Amino acid sequence: MKGKCLCGTVEFDIAGQLPSLYQCYCSLCQQQTGGSHNTATLVDKANFSWLKGQASISTYQKDTGFSSHYCQGCGCSVPNALGSTGKYWIPAGLLEGPVTSKVVLHLHLASKAPWQAMPSQGHQFDSMPDLSAIINLLGS
């Protein structure tokens, strides 16, 4: 499955089956997206490859360690390596073609925006569970 940013400068490819998706409702994801949550997944580094535009990616990092990787041309969040986990974080909105993966996990519901309804399906966590639990639930 291929993906790209809004302006098409950054493109990537994911081999194999796309894992399930998660949504994070924390205040940082709300600020980053300008919405109520972000929707993403995690894929193995071995299944991820850049097609073009890596030199056009900038990073912003807060003192807390939260980072945002984005295209310099259009400002879209783009995939990034998730520390030393062997995974890439993939924003679902960049994926092209039919995405058949379902949202199975909802994180930081205690921080959700007041206008956001509670999800009716999937595993729900008021805060951040252990990363290994997330990886297992996504099937990544």
Secondary structure, DSSP 8 states (H G I E B T S, - for coil): -EEE-TTSSSEEEE-S----EEEE--HHHHHHHTSS-EEEEEEEGGGEEEEE-GGGEEEEE-TTS-EEEEETTT--B--EE-TTSSEEEEEGGGB-S-----EEEEE-GGG--TT----SSSEE-SS---HHHHHHHHT-
